[in-house]
């Protein structure tokens, strides 16, 4: 998708393809749950709900396999020059251009048969460590990436705990044990959907604004996580669960924007010759804490939601430090 669109319109592709699609996928579970659990309150309801959510993934795979082009860079790395040319021709047509007939495709440095291609992962890491610009980019990217995984995924588990606690009385948590099941009312579903739809609309608007002012990733990160830190400090005085859910929705808006800015800035953070390998390592590290997040949030919430707020503060501070470490001369376009 990124290679099929002209550079000046990359941000549009993220708004349309990523944010709009993500907005639909985030709202669909709420709407589906409303119809299933409101009209079928039994064990079968949960099974039907899980089946429908899995079925959407099947539809996604079918659409990807039938509609999405493979990238020329990948095709060229596999020696499929003719197929790469065909995709490039379609890319040119989509951008209102005509591909020259005498064009010669040259593999990317990391993909070509050069000395760089033969570098081991250890040697590439040595290059990164020896260069302070690359090192600080990697460290900052990992710190922000770990926090992004928490705020984009882990926050959903925090919202779940808040909704559950909202349906309990003061004695419902005895020695940290769950005492009953809480069914959402129609008003609860409408509030959840309202929070989700409004946050997605605001995210699209802020993405357009960030693109227009050409804000840098470092600056955006400092603003985003400085704001998150202040918000979570205020969470200790949160009056009820629904106000808390609204606040967490604001935090997710900030992090959606930062995640897309990070993707747009990736080419400026790491040199081409070592980008794929090092980004793969960074991504692996970013996702390592993810399986522990549901467990940590649930265990902390059994004691007090203030501990969960403290965890959110820790991730905000961690990402804020990562943003400060990033090089300053990296811009969104």
C-alpha positions as a Python dict, from the first residue, in 0.01 Angstrom:
ca = {
    (1, 'X'): (0, 0, 0),
    (2, 'X'): (279, 241, 95),
    (3, 'X'): (461, 188, -238),
    (4, 'X'): (145, 221, -448),
    (5, 'X'): (86, 582, -344),
    (6, 'X'): (288, 895, -417),
    (7, 'X'): (505, 1015, -123),
    (8, 'X'): (307, 1339, -74),
    (9, 'X'): (-9, 1132, -26),
    (10, 'X'): (130, 865, 211),
    (11, 'X'): (-47, 1017, 509),
    (12, 'X'): (-378, 992, 318),
    (13, 'X'): (-324, 619, 271),
    (14, 'X'): (-285, 575, 646),
    (15, 'X'): (-599, 777, 720),
    (16, 'X'): (-811, 593, 464),
    (17, 'X'): (-665, 241, 465),
    (18, 'X'): (-544, 213, 821),
    (19, 'X'): (-753, 445, 1037),
    (20, 'X'): (-1089, 403, 860),
    (21, 'X'): (-1051, 27, 843),
    (22, 'X'): (-937, 14, 1204),
    (23, 'X'): (-1228, 234, 1307),
    (24, 'X'): (-1470, -10, 1147),
    (25, 'X'): (-1300, -309, 1311),
    (26, 'X'): (-1310, -140, 1653),
    (27, 'X'): (-1678, -49, 1629),
    (28, 'X'): (-1796, -380, 1481),
    (29, 'X'): (-1739, -586, 1803),
    (30, 'X'): (-1947, -337, 2005),
    (31, 'X'): (-2240, -342, 1761),
    (32, 'X'): (-2222, -722, 1727),
    (33, 'X'): (-2210, -771, 2104),
    (34, 'X'): (-2516, -546, 2149),
    (35, 'X'): (-2736, -760, 1922),
    (36, 'X'): (-2603, -1097, 2039),
    (37, 'X'): (-2585, -1048, 2416),
    (38, 'X'): (-2902, -840, 2443),
    (39, 'X'): (-3117, -1098, 2265),
    (40, 'X'): (-2936, -1421, 2351),
    (41, 'X'): (-2816, -1420, 2713),
    (42, 'X'): (-2679, -1772, 2737),
    (43, 'X'): (-2353, -1963, 2701),
    (44, 'X'): (-2423, -1999, 2330),
    (45, 'X'): (-2408, -1621, 2288),
    (46, 'X'): (-2037, -1611, 2370),
    (47, 'X'): (-1962, -1890, 2121),
    (48, 'X'): (-2154, -1714, 1844),
    (49, 'X'): (-1978, -1386, 1920),
    (50, 'X'): (-1630, -1544, 1905),
    (51, 'X'): (-1718, -1722, 1579),
    (52, 'X'): (-1832, -1398, 1413),
    (53, 'X'): (-1521, -1213, 1525),
    (54, 'X'): (-1301, -1490, 1382),
    (55, 'X'): (-1499, -1492, 1058),
    (56, 'X'): (-1406, -1128, 991),
    (57, 'X'): (-1040, -1235, 987),
    (58, 'X'): (-1123, -1490, 715),
    (59, 'X'): (-1285, -1215, 506),
    (60, 'X'): (-972, -1003, 553),
    (61, 'X'): (-744, -1283, 429),
    (62, 'X'): (-963, -1335, 120),
    (63, 'X'): (-956, -964, 36),
    (64, 'X'): (-578, -941, 84),
    (65, 'X'): (-510, -1246, -133),
    (66, 'X'): (-741, -1128, -413),
    (67, 'X'): (-695, -748, -417),
    (68, 'X'): (-354, -651, -275),
    (69, 'X'): (-42, -634, -495),
    (70, 'X'): (291, -774, -380),
    (71, 'X'): (556, -503, -341),
    (72, 'X'): (811, -459, -623),
    (73, 'X'): (1090, -458, -366),
    (74, 'X'): (997, -807, -249),
    (75, 'X'): (946, -939, -604),
    (76, 'X'): (1283, -803, -710),
    (77, 'X'): (1452, -965, -411),
    (78, 'X'): (1312, -1302, -531),
    (79, 'X'): (1433, -1248, -889),
    (80, 'X'): (1081, -1190, -1027),
    (81, 'X'): (1176, -887, -1236),
    (82, 'X'): (888, -913, -1484),
    (83, 'X'): (626, -928, -1209),
    (84, 'X'): (793, -632, -1037),
    (85, 'X'): (770, -433, -1360),
    (86, 'X'): (401, -516, -1393),
    (87, 'X'): (332, -388, -1042),
    (88, 'X'): (540, -75, -1105),
    (89, 'X'): (338, -10, -1421),
    (90, 'X'): (14, -31, -1221),
    (91, 'X'): (165, 196, -952),
    (92, 'X'): (253, 455, -1218),
    (93, 'X'): (-100, 439, -1362),
    (94, 'X'): (-252, 492, -1017),
    (95, 'X'): (-39, 805, -980),
    (96, 'X'): (-124, 936, -1330),
    (97, 'X'): (220, 858, -1471),
    (98, 'X'): (360, 640, -1747),
    (99, 'X'): (649, 405, -1678),
    (100, 'X'): (943, 449, -1924),
    (101, 'X'): (994, 151, -2156),
    (102, 'X'): (1371, 145, -2104),
    (103, 'X'): (1356, 141, -1723),
    (104, 'X'): (1612, -76, -1545),
    (105, 'X'): (1532, -216, -1202),
    (106, 'X'): (1817, -210, -950),
    (107, 'X'): (1769, -403, -623),
    (108, 'X'): (1776, -213, -296),
    (109, 'X'): (2120, -208, -128),
    (110, 'X'): (2016, -454, 138),
    (111, 'X'): (1870, -688, -122),
    (112, 'X'): (2146, -666, -381),
    (113, 'X'): (2450, -890, -411),
    (114, 'X'): (2690, -647, -246),
    (115, 'X'): (2906, -648, 64),
    (116, 'X'): (2615, -505, 261),
    (117, 'X'): (2399, -801, 163),
    (118, 'X'): (2655, -1041, 309),
    (119, 'X'): (2674, -869, 646),
    (120, 'X'): (2566, -1085, 935),
    (121, 'X'): (2309, -965, 1188),
    (122, 'X'): (2589, -919, 1441),
    (123, 'X'): (2780, -696, 1197),
    (124, 'X'): (2470, -486, 1131),
    (125, 'X'): (2420, -444, 1505),
    (126, 'X'): (2782, -330, 1535),
    (127, 'X'): (2716, -65, 1268),
    (128, 'X'): (2412, 55, 1460),
    (129, 'X'): (2595, 67, 1795),
    (130, 'X'): (2893, 251, 1645),
    (131, 'X'): (2666, 529, 1511),
    (132, 'X'): (2500, 735, 1787),
    (133, 'X'): (2229, 864, 1551),
    (134, 'X'): (2122, 508, 1465),
    (135, 'X'): (2159, 384, 1823),
    (136, 'X'): (1939, 654, 1971),
    (137, 'X'): (1684, 597, 1694),
    (138, 'X'): (1667, 226, 1780),
    (139, 'X'): (1647, 282, 2156),
    (140, 'X'): (1380, 550, 2120),
    (141, 'X'): (1182, 343, 1872),
    (142, 'X'): (1183, 38, 2102),
    (143, 'X'): (1077, 242, 2406),
    (144, 'X'): (794, 412, 2217),
    (145, 'X'): (697, 86, 2047),
    (146, 'X'): (659, -106, 2375),
    (147, 'X'): (441, 172, 2516),
    (148, 'X'): (237, 189, 2195),
    (149, 'X'): (158, -182, 2226),
    (150, 'X'): (31, -119, 2578),
    (151, 'X'): (-178, 187, 2495),
    (152, 'X'): (-325, 46, 2173),
    (153, 'X'): (-390, -306, 2304),
    (154, 'X'): (-353, -315, 2682),
    (155, 'X'): (-588, -20, 2733),
    (156, 'X'): (-872, -236, 2599),
    (157, 'X'): (-824, -469, 2898),
    (158, 'X'): (-829, -168, 3132),
    (159, 'X'): (-1160, -58, 2980),
    (160, 'X'): (-1295, -409, 3032),
    (161, 'X'): (-1205, -398, 3400),
    (162, 'X'): (-1365, -54, 3438),
    (163, 'X'): (-1687, -174, 3275),
    (164, 'X'): (-1693, -480, 3499),
    (165, 'X'): (-1634, -278, 3815),
    (166, 'X'): (-1903, -31, 3708),
    (167, 'X'): (-2159, -312, 3736),
    (168, 'X'): (-2053, -421, 4086),
    (169, 'X'): (-2141, -292, 4430),
    (170, 'X'): (-1879, -199, 4689),
    (171, 'X'): (-1858, -556, 4823),
    (172, 'X'): (-1833, -733, 4489),
    (173, 'X'): (-1458, -795, 4504),
    (174, 'X'): (-1394, -1020, 4803),
    (175, 'X'): (-1027, -1113, 4845),
    (176, 'X'): (-975, -1035, 4480),
    (177, 'X'): (-1229, -1296, 4363),
    (178, 'X'): (-1497, -1231, 4101),
    (179, 'X'): (-1846, -1272, 4243),
    (180, 'X'): (-2088, -1236, 3951),
    (181, 'X'): (-2133, -1170, 3581),
    (182, 'X'): (-2221, -822, 3464),
    (183, 'X'): (-2439, -777, 3154),
    (184, 'X'): (-2413, -445, 2974),
    (185, 'X'): (-2729, -240, 2926),
    (186, 'X'): (-2830, -72, 2600),
    (187, 'X'): (-2706, 258, 2745),
    (188, 'X'): (-2366, 102, 2816),
    (189, 'X'): (-2334, -17, 2457),
    (190, 'X'): (-2431, 326, 2324),
    (191, 'X'): (-2174, 493, 2547),
    (192, 'X'): (-1902, 252, 2436),
    (193, 'X'): (-1990, 301, 2069),
    (194, 'X'): (-2006, 678, 2117),
    (195, 'X'): (-1661, 687, 2274),
    (196, 'X'): (-1519, 467, 1998),
    (197, 'X'): (-1673, 650, 1700),
    (198, 'X'): (-1590, 996, 1836),
    (199, 'X'): (-1230, 895, 1912),
    (200, 'X'): (-1188, 757, 1557),
    (201, 'X'): (-1326, 1078, 1403),
    (202, 'X'): (-1095, 1293, 1617),
    (203, 'X'): (-800, 1068, 1523),
    (204, 'X'): (-862, 1125, 1150),
    (205, 'X'): (-887, 1502, 1203),
    (206, 'X'): (-568, 1521, 1410),
    (207, 'X'): (-379, 1309, 1155),
    (208, 'X'): (-465, 1561, 884),
    (209, 'X'): (-362, 1847, 1114),
    (210, 'X'): (-29, 1684, 1208),
    (211, 'X'): (47, 1636, 838),
    (212, 'X'): (-29, 2000, 757),
    (213, 'X'): (200, 2140, 1027),
    (214, 'X'): (472, 1883, 943),
    (215, 'X'): (533, 1797, 1308),
    (216, 'X'): (838, 1585, 1387),
    (217, 'X'): (819, 1242, 1549),
    (218, 'X'): (1030, 1350, 1846),
    (219, 'X'): (815, 1656, 1912),
    (220, 'X'): (494, 1459, 1863),
    (221, 'X'): (614, 1192, 2106),
    (222, 'X'): (704, 1445, 2375),
    (223, 'X'): (366, 1619, 2339),
    (224, 'X'): (174, 1290, 2326),
    (225, 'X'): (331, 1119, 2627),
    (226, 'X'): (367, 1437, 2829),
    (227, 'X'): (-10, 1479, 2786),
    (228, 'X'): (-70, 1111, 2870),
    (229, 'X'): (135, 1146, 3188),
    (230, 'X'): (-70, 1449, 3298),
    (231, 'X'): (-396, 1270, 3214),
    (232, 'X'): (-306, 963, 3419),
    (233, 'X'): (-209, 1181, 3716),
    (234, 'X'): (-564, 1319, 3703),
    (235, 'X'): (-704, 963, 3683),
    (236, 'X'): (-642, 917, 4056),
    (237, 'X'): (-938, 1151, 4117),
    (238, 'X'): (-1161, 996, 3847),
    (239, 'X'): (-1525, 1010, 3971),
    (240, 'X'): (-1663, 701, 3791),
    (241, 'X'): (-1587, 425, 3541),
    (242, 'X'): (-1736, 597, 3237),
    (243, 'X'): (-1528, 910, 3287),
    (244, 'X'): (-1227, 679, 3309),
    (245, 'X'): (-1322, 508, 2982),
    (246, 'X'): (-1353, 850, 2817),
    (247, 'X'): (-1008, 948, 2941),
    (248, 'X'): (-857, 624, 2811),
    (249, 'X'): (-1022, 691, 2474),
    (250, 'X'): (-836, 1024, 2459),
    (251, 'X'): (-510, 842, 2535),
    (252, 'X'): (-576, 599, 2250),
    (253, 'X'): (-639, 890, 2010),
    (254, 'X'): (-295, 1029, 2090),
    (255, 'X'): (-130, 691, 2046),
    (256, 'X'): (-305, 612, 1716),
    (257, 'X'): (-160, 933, 1576),
    (258, 'X'): (186, 859, 1708),
    (259, 'X'): (182, 503, 1570),
    (260, 'X'): (111, 631, 1218),
    (261, 'X'): (371, 908, 1248),
    (262, 'X'): (622, 643, 1352),
    (263, 'X'): (548, 436, 1040),
    (264, 'X'): (583, 743, 817),
    (265, 'X'): (920, 827, 977),
    (266, 'X'): (1064, 476, 962),
    (267, 'X'): (1275, 539, 652),
    (268, 'X'): (1441, 838, 820),
    (269, 'X'): (1529, 656, 1140),
    (270, 'X'): (1744, 369, 1007),
    (271, 'X'): (1969, 353, 695),
    (272, 'X'): (1841, 139, 408),
    (273, 'X'): (2133, -103, 417),
    (274, 'X'): (2041, -231, 765),
    (275, 'X'): (1679, -116, 799),
    (276, 'X'): (1492, -444, 745),
    (277, 'X'): (1703, -647, 987),
    (278, 'X'): (1708, -390, 1267),
    (279, 'X'): (1342, -303, 1232),
    (280, 'X'): (1265, -675, 1260),
    (281, 'X'): (1459, -690, 1588),
    (282, 'X'): (1283, -377, 1719),
    (283, 'X'): (941, -517, 1632),
    (284, 'X'): (1021, -844, 1808),
    (285, 'X'): (1125, -659, 2125),
    (286, 'X'): (818, -431, 2109),
    (287, 'X'): (581, -727, 2123),
    (288, 'X'): (760, -923, 2398),
    (289, 'X'): (567, -766, 2692),
    (290, 'X'): (230, -794, 2514),
    (291, 'X'): (127, -1140, 2646),
    (292, 'X'): (184, -1024, 3005),
    (293, 'X'): (-38, -716, 2979),
    (294, 'X'): (-383, -882, 3028),
    (295, 'X'): (-252, -1076, 3328),
    (296, 'X'): (-85, -771, 3485),
    (297, 'X'): (-390, -548, 3439),
    (298, 'X'): (-631, -808, 3579),
    (299, 'X'): (-415, -887, 3881),
    (300, 'X'): (-356, -521, 3962),
    (301, 'X'): (-724, -433, 3922),
    (302, 'X'): (-818, -698, 4181),
    (303, 'X'): (-627, -497, 4439),
    (304, 'X'): (-703, -143, 4319),
    (305, 'X'): (-752, 40, 3989),
    (306, 'X'): (-502, 293, 4121),
    (307, 'X'): (-231, 33, 4062),
    (308, 'X'): (-345, 8, 3699),
    (309, 'X'): (-326, 387, 3673),
    (310, 'X'): (26, 366, 3815),
    (311, 'X'): (116, 115, 3543),
    (312, 'X'): (-18, 355, 3278),
    (313, 'X'): (194, 634, 3429),
    (314, 'X'): (502, 412, 3409),
    (315, 'X'): (447, 337, 3038),
    (316, 'X'): (383, 708, 2968),
    (317, 'X'): (709, 806, 3136),
    (318, 'X'): (895, 524, 2958),
    (319, 'X'): (771, 643, 2616),
    (320, 'X'): (837, 1007, 2704),
    (321, 'X'): (1202, 920, 2771),
    (322, 'X'): (1212, 731, 2440),
    (323, 'X'): (1077, 1038, 2257),
    (324, 'X'): (1343, 1261, 2413),
    (325, 'X'): (1616, 1017, 2299),
    (326, 'X'): (1501, 1027, 1933),
    (327, 'X'): (1694, 1249, 1687),
    (328, 'X'): (1526, 1587, 1642),
    (329, 'X'): (1562, 1626, 1265),
    (330, 'X'): (1304, 1363, 1164),
    (331, 'X'): (991, 1491, 1001),
    (332, 'X'): (659, 1334, 906),
    (333, 'X'): (699, 1385, 532),
}
